[in-house]
Amino acid sequence: MKGQSVILNCQDDYRFEESLKLLGRSPIEVTHHVKDGRVRKWLPLSRPLLVQVNPVEAGLQLTALSDVRNAEHLEEAARYVEMWLGLQVNIEGFYQLTEGDDLLRPLAQDYRGLRIVQIPELFEALSWAIMGQQINLTFAYTLKKRFVERYGEGMAYQGEMYWQFPKPEDVVNVSVEELQELQLTRRKAEYILGVAKLMITGELEKAQLESLSDDGLRQRLLAIRGIGPWTADYVSMRCFGRTSAFPIGDAGLHQAVRKHLNLDRKPTVKELETLGARWQGWQSYATYYLWRSLSTN
């Protein structure tokens, strides 16, 4: 039955509008649609479900726009969205840290309630990070759109297409040359197909990685061909919710630190390492809030 809804559990300080700013930053995003203060997404559940999330007086409401199988199906959707948007993540420890940090304190005040939007599917997180290596964000979204529309599954609703990111089995038998037609480099095509094969064979599973320590997770990701330090830290942060992941080589991080410290040059590795030590345990959120400060909206 369509139209069923449920109120989602959020931390008291959670700000949905901040999540929408990240989710709506690209006009060619295909895995969700942001419009009129709400977001719609076709969730990759045991049985896919198109949902809408919008603010209501009681918090956030999730409404099913396609057929719900039963109460458990709607509950599965609610748990997915809570994880995706970080609704229940308690970051009070981060705010306590920022009170004594001149760089982060004003950002925490300006963007309080901002949570890291997750990429729950491991193949999507790794593929997206690989696509984005050493290119600008606009072109990364172009590659993502081409990849998703060619290999993902789509559904139409009210004149718009909603897509699910391809699963490993959707691309594992695709050739490198075919992926190059999308303007992926040969190396990136090889890396993505390599990840798909690891996941198909069971050598790489999110459930197994979740039990690893932060360093253990990072080392396991680094052992994958095509996954360097930035990609490993980004995926630890965006897929596994590790708050201590620190993508120290990230260009956006460098730009934000340079801006807020009024430097006339890019910060050095030593300077960034000193900052990271200061933000111990919350480097991911420090990075995320610094990224947010670069946005004009």
Contacts in CASP RR format, 6 or more apart in sequence:
PFRMAT RR
TARGET T0000
AUTHOR 0000-0000-0000
METHOD contacts of the structure
MODEL  1
MKGQSVILNCQDDYRFEESLKLLGRSPIEVTHHVKDGRVRKWLPLSRPLL
VQVNPVEAGLQLTALSDVRNAEHLEEAARYVEMWLGLQVNIEGFYQLTEG
DDLLRPLAQDYRGLRIVQIPELFEALSWAIMGQQINLTFAYTLKKRFVER
YGEGMAYQGEMYWQFPKPEDVVNVSVEELQELQLTRRKAEYILGVAKLMI
TGELEKAQLESLSDDGLRQRLLAIRGIGPWTADYVSMRCFGRTSAFPIGD
AGLHQAVRKHLNLDRKPTVKELETLGARWQGWQSYATYYLWRSLSTN
1 64 0 8 1.000
1 67 0 8 1.000
1 68 0 8 1.000
2 64 0 8 1.000
2 65 0 8 1.000
2 66 0 8 1.000
2 67 0 8 1.000
2 68 0 8 1.000
3 63 0 8 1.000
3 64 0 8 1.000
3 65 0 8 1.000
3 68 0 8 1.000
4 63 0 8 1.000
4 64 0 8 1.000
4 68 0 8 1.000
4 74 0 8 1.000
5 61 0 8 1.000
5 62 0 8 1.000
5 63 0 8 1.000
5 64 0 8 1.000
6 61 0 8 1.000
6 62 0 8 1.000
6 74 0 8 1.000
6 75 0 8 1.000
6 78 0 8 1.000
7 56 0 8 1.000
7 58 0 8 1.000
7 59 0 8 1.000
7 60 0 8 1.000
7 61 0 8 1.000
7 62 0 8 1.000
8 53 0 8 1.000
8 59 0 8 1.000
8 60 0 8 1.000
8 61 0 8 1.000
8 62 0 8 1.000
8 78 0 8 1.000
8 81 0 8 1.000
8 82 0 8 1.000
8 87 0 8 1.000
9 82 0 8 1.000
9 87 0 8 1.000
9 88 0 8 1.000
10 59 0 8 1.000
10 60 0 8 1.000
10 87 0 8 1.000
10 88 0 8 1.000
11 87 0 8 1.000
11 88 0 8 1.000
11 89 0 8 1.000
11 90 0 8 1.000
11 91 0 8 1.000
11 113 0 8 1.000
11 115 0 8 1.000
13 112 0 8 1.000
13 113 0 8 1.000
14 86 0 8 1.000
14 87 0 8 1.000
14 113 0 8 1.000
14 115 0 8 1.000
15 111 0 8 1.000
15 112 0 8 1.000
15 113 0 8 1.000
15 114 0 8 1.000
16 53 0 8 1.000
16 55 0 8 1.000
16 59 0 8 1.000
16 60 0 8 1.000
16 85 0 8 1.000
17 37 0 8 1.000
17 55 0 8 1.000
18 111 0 8 1.000
18 113 0 8 1.000
18 114 0 8 1.000
18 115 0 8 1.000
18 292 0 8 1.000
19 39 0 8 1.000
19 85 0 8 1.000
19 114 0 8 1.000
19 115 0 8 1.000
19 117 0 8 1.000
20 34 0 8 1.000
20 37 0 8 1.000
20 39 0 8 1.000
21 292 0 8 1.000
21 295 0 8 1.000
21 297 0 8 1.000
22 117 0 8 1.000
22 292 0 8 1.000
23 29 0 8 1.000
23 32 0 8 1.000
23 34 0 8 1.000
23 39 0 8 1.000
23 117 0 8 1.000
24 34 0 8 1.000
25 137 0 8 1.000
25 295 0 8 1.000
26 137 0 8 1.000
26 138 0 8 1.000
26 141 0 8 1.000
28 141 0 8 1.000
28 142 0 8 1.000
28 145 0 8 1.000
29 141 0 8 1.000
29 144 0 8 1.000
29 145 0 8 1.000
30 144 0 8 1.000
30 145 0 8 1.000
30 148 0 8 1.000
30 149 0 8 1.000
30 161 0 8 1.000
30 163 0 8 1.000
31 41 0 8 1.000
31 42 0 8 1.000
31 148 0 8 1.000
31 163 0 8 1.000
31 164 0 8 1.000
31 165 0 8 1.000
32 39 0 8 1.000
32 40 0 8 1.000
32 41 0 8 1.000
32 162 0 8 1.000
33 39 0 8 1.000
33 40 0 8 1.000
33 41 0 8 1.000
33 160 0 8 1.000
33 162 0 8 1.000
37 54 0 8 1.000
37 55 0 8 1.000
38 52 0 8 1.000
38 53 0 8 1.000
38 54 0 8 1.000
38 55 0 8 1.000
39 52 0 8 1.000
39 53 0 8 1.000
39 54 0 8 1.000
40 50 0 8 1.000
40 51 0 8 1.000
40 52 0 8 1.000
40 53 0 8 1.000
40 65 0 8 1.000
40 157 0 8 1.000
40 162 0 8 1.000
41 50 0 8 1.000
41 51 0 8 1.000
41 53 0 8 1.000
41 81 0 8 1.000
41 84 0 8 1.000
41 162 0 8 1.000
42 48 0 8 1.000
42 49 0 8 1.000
42 50 0 8 1.000
42 66 0 8 1.000
42 154 0 8 1.000
42 155 0 8 1.000
42 162 0 8 1.000
42 163 0 8 1.000
42 164 0 8 1.000
43 49 0 8 1.000
43 50 0 8 1.000
43 51 0 8 1.000
43 77 0 8 1.000
43 80 0 8 1.000
43 81 0 8 1.000
44 121 0 8 1.000
44 164 0 8 1.000
44 165 0 8 1.000
44 167 0 8 1.000
45 73 0 8 1.000
45 76 0 8 1.000
45 77 0 8 1.000
45 80 0 8 1.000
46 73 0 8 1.000
46 76 0 8 1.000
47 69 0 8 1.000
47 73 0 8 1.000
48 66 0 8 1.000
48 153 0 8 1.000
48 155 0 8 1.000
48 164 0 8 1.000
49 64 0 8 1.000
49 66 0 8 1.000
49 68 0 8 1.000
49 73 0 8 1.000
49 77 0 8 1.000
50 64 0 8 1.000
50 65 0 8 1.000
50 66 0 8 1.000
50 155 0 8 1.000
50 157 0 8 1.000
50 162 0 8 1.000
51 62 0 8 1.000
51 63 0 8 1.000
51 64 0 8 1.000
51 65 0 8 1.000
51 77 0 8 1.000
51 81 0 8 1.000
52 62 0 8 1.000
52 63 0 8 1.000
52 65 0 8 1.000
53 60 0 8 1.000
53 61 0 8 1.000
53 62 0 8 1.000
53 63 0 8 1.000
53 81 0 8 1.000
53 85 0 8 1.000
54 60 0 8 1.000
54 61 0 8 1.000
54 63 0 8 1.000
55 61 0 8 1.000
60 87 0 8 1.000
62 74 0 8 1.000
62 77 0 8 1.000
62 78 0 8 1.000
62 81 0 8 1.000
64 74 0 8 1.000
64 77 0 8 1.000
65 157 0 8 1.000
66 155 0 8 1.000
66 157 0 8 1.000
68 74 0 8 1.000
68 77 0 8 1.000
80 120 0 8 1.000
81 87 0 8 1.000
82 88 0 8 1.000
83 118 0 8 1.000
83 120 0 8 1.000
84 117 0 8 1.000
84 118 0 8 1.000
84 120 0 8 1.000
85 115 0 8 1.000
85 117 0 8 1.000
85 118 0 8 1.000
86 115 0 8 1.000
86 116 0 8 1.000
86 117 0 8 1.000
86 118 0 8 1.000
87 115 0 8 1.000
89 115 0 8 1.000
89 116 0 8 1.000
89 241 0 8 1.000
91 113 0 8 1.000
91 115 0 8 1.000
91 243 0 8 1.000
91 282 0 8 1.000
91 285 0 8 1.000
93 282 0 8 1.000
94 108 0 8 1.000
94 243 0 8 1.000
94 282 0 8 1.000
94 285 0 8 1.000
94 286 0 8 1.000
95 108 0 8 1.000
95 112 0 8 1.000
97 104 0 8 1.000
97 279 0 8 1.000
97 282 0 8 1.000
98 104 0 8 1.000
98 105 0 8 1.000
98 107 0 8 1.000
98 108 0 8 1.000
99 105 0 8 1.000
99 108 0 8 1.000
101 278 0 8 1.000
101 279 0 8 1.000
103 257 0 8 1.000
103 260 0 8 1.000
103 261 0 8 1.000
103 275 0 8 1.000
104 279 0 8 1.000
104 286 0 8 1.000
104 289 0 8 1.000
107 260 0 8 1.000
107 289 0 8 1.000
107 290 0 8 1.000
107 292 0 8 1.000
107 293 0 8 1.000
108 289 0 8 1.000
110 293 0 8 1.000
111 289 0 8 1.000
111 292 0 8 1.000
111 293 0 8 1.000
114 288 0 8 1.000
114 289 0 8 1.000
114 292 0 8 1.000
116 237 0 8 1.000
116 238 0 8 1.000
116 241 0 8 1.000
116 284 0 8 1.000
116 285 0 8 1.000
116 288 0 8 1.000
117 238 0 8 1.000
118 238 0 8 1.000
118 239 0 8 1.000
118 241 0 8 1.000
119 125 0 8 1.000
119 128 0 8 1.000
119 238 0 8 1.000
119 239 0 8 1.000
120 239 0 8 1.000
121 165 0 8 1.000
121 206 0 8 1.000
121 239 0 8 1.000
122 199 0 8 1.000
122 204 0 8 1.000
122 205 0 8 1.000
122 206 0 8 1.000
122 209 0 8 1.000
122 235 0 8 1.000
122 239 0 8 1.000
123 165 0 8 1.000
123 166 0 8 1.000
123 167 0 8 1.000
123 168 0 8 1.000
123 195 0 8 1.000
123 196 0 8 1.000
123 199 0 8 1.000
124 165 0 8 1.000
125 235 0 8 1.000
125 238 0 8 1.000
125 239 0 8 1.000
126 192 0 8 1.000
126 195 0 8 1.000
126 224 0 8 1.000
126 227 0 8 1.000
126 231 0 8 1.000
126 235 0 8 1.000
126 239 0 8 1.000
127 147 0 8 1.000
127 165 0 8 1.000
127 166 0 8 1.000
127 192 0 8 1.000
127 195 0 8 1.000
128 140 0 8 1.000
128 144 0 8 1.000
128 165 0 8 1.000
129 227 0 8 1.000
129 230 0 8 1.000
129 231 0 8 1.000
129 234 0 8 1.000
129 235 0 8 1.000
129 238 0 8 1.000
130 188 0 8 1.000
130 191 0 8 1.000
130 192 0 8 1.000
130 195 0 8 1.000
130 226 0 8 1.000
130 227 0 8 1.000
130 231 0 8 1.000
131 140 0 8 1.000
131 143 0 8 1.000
131 144 0 8 1.000
131 147 0 8 1.000
131 184 0 8 1.000
131 188 0 8 1.000
131 192 0 8 1.000
132 140 0 8 1.000
132 143 0 8 1.000
133 188 0 8 1.000
133 230 0 8 1.000
133 231 0 8 1.000
135 143 0 8 1.000
142 183 0 8 1.000
143 182 0 8 1.000
143 183 0 8 1.000
143 184 0 8 1.000
146 182 0 8 1.000
146 183 0 8 1.000
147 166 0 8 1.000
147 179 0 8 1.000
147 182 0 8 1.000
147 184 0 8 1.000
148 163 0 8 1.000
148 164 0 8 1.000
148 165 0 8 1.000
148 166 0 8 1.000
149 163 0 8 1.000
150 182 0 8 1.000
151 166 0 8 1.000
151 170 0 8 1.000
151 171 0 8 1.000
151 174 0 8 1.000
152 163 0 8 1.000
152 164 0 8 1.000
152 165 0 8 1.000
152 166 0 8 1.000
152 170 0 8 1.000
153 163 0 8 1.000
153 164 0 8 1.000
153 170 0 8 1.000
154 161 0 8 1.000
154 162 0 8 1.000
154 163 0 8 1.000
154 164 0 8 1.000
155 161 0 8 1.000
155 162 0 8 1.000
156 162 0 8 1.000
168 195 0 8 1.000
168 196 0 8 1.000
168 197 0 8 1.000
168 199 0 8 1.000
168 200 0 8 1.000
169 196 0 8 1.000
169 200 0 8 1.000
171 179 0 8 1.000
171 192 0 8 1.000
171 193 0 8 1.000
171 196 0 8 1.000
172 193 0 8 1.000
172 196 0 8 1.000
172 197 0 8 1.000
172 200 0 8 1.000
174 193 0 8 1.000
176 186 0 8 1.000
176 189 0 8 1.000
176 190 0 8 1.000
176 193 0 8 1.000
179 188 0 8 1.000
179 189 0 8 1.000
179 192 0 8 1.000
179 193 0 8 1.000
180 186 0 8 1.000
180 189 0 8 1.000
184 192 0 8 1.000
187 226 0 8 1.000
190 225 0 8 1.000
191 225 0 8 1.000
191 226 0 8 1.000
191 227 0 8 1.000
194 225 0 8 1.000
195 204 0 8 1.000
195 224 0 8 1.000
198 204 0 8 1.000
198 224 0 8 1.000
199 205 0 8 1.000
204 224 0 8 1.000
206 239 0 8 1.000
206 240 0 8 1.000
209 217 0 8 1.000
209 220 0 8 1.000
209 221 0 8 1.000
209 240 0 8 1.000
210 240 0 8 1.000
212 220 0 8 1.000
214 236 0 8 1.000
214 242 0 8 1.000
214 244 0 8 1.000
214 245 0 8 1.000
217 236 0 8 1.000
217 240 0 8 1.000
217 242 0 8 1.000
218 232 0 8 1.000
218 233 0 8 1.000
218 236 0 8 1.000
218 245 0 8 1.000
221 227 0 8 1.000
221 231 0 8 1.000
221 232 0 8 1.000
221 235 0 8 1.000
221 236 0 8 1.000
222 228 0 8 1.000
222 229 0 8 1.000
222 232 0 8 1.000
227 235 0 8 1.000
229 247 0 8 1.000
229 248 0 8 1.000
229 249 0 8 1.000
230 247 0 8 1.000
230 249 0 8 1.000
230 250 0 8 1.000
233 245 0 8 1.000
233 246 0 8 1.000
233 247 0 8 1.000
233 248 0 8 1.000
234 245 0 8 1.000
234 247 0 8 1.000
234 250 0 8 1.000
236 242 0 8 1.000
236 245 0 8 1.000
236 284 0 8 1.000
237 245 0 8 1.000
237 247 0 8 1.000
237 284 0 8 1.000
237 287 0 8 1.000
237 288 0 8 1.000
241 284 0 8 1.000
242 284 0 8 1.000
243 281 0 8 1.000
243 282 0 8 1.000
243 283 0 8 1.000
243 284 0 8 1.000
243 285 0 8 1.000
244 280 0 8 1.000
244 281 0 8 1.000
244 282 0 8 1.000
244 283 0 8 1.000
244 284 0 8 1.000
245 283 0 8 1.000
245 284 0 8 1.000
246 276 0 8 1.000
246 279 0 8 1.000
246 283 0 8 1.000
246 284 0 8 1.000
246 287 0 8 1.000
247 253 0 8 1.000
247 287 0 8 1.000
248 269 0 8 1.000
248 272 0 8 1.000
248 273 0 8 1.000
248 276 0 8 1.000
249 272 0 8 1.000
250 287 0 8 1.000
252 290 0 8 1.000
252 291 0 8 1.000
252 294 0 8 1.000
253 272 0 8 1.000
253 287 0 8 1.000
253 290 0 8 1.000
253 291 0 8 1.000
254 266 0 8 1.000
254 267 0 8 1.000
254 272 0 8 1.000
255 294 0 8 1.000
256 290 0 8 1.000
256 291 0 8 1.000
256 293 0 8 1.000
256 294 0 8 1.000
257 263 0 8 1.000
257 267 0 8 1.000
257 271 0 8 1.000
257 272 0 8 1.000
257 275 0 8 1.000
257 290 0 8 1.000
258 265 0 8 1.000
258 266 0 8 1.000
258 267 0 8 1.000
259 293 0 8 1.000
259 294 0 8 1.000
260 290 0 8 1.000
260 293 0 8 1.000
261 267 0 8 1.000
267 275 0 8 1.000
275 286 0 8 1.000
276 283 0 8 1.000
276 286 0 8 1.000
279 286 0 8 1.000
END
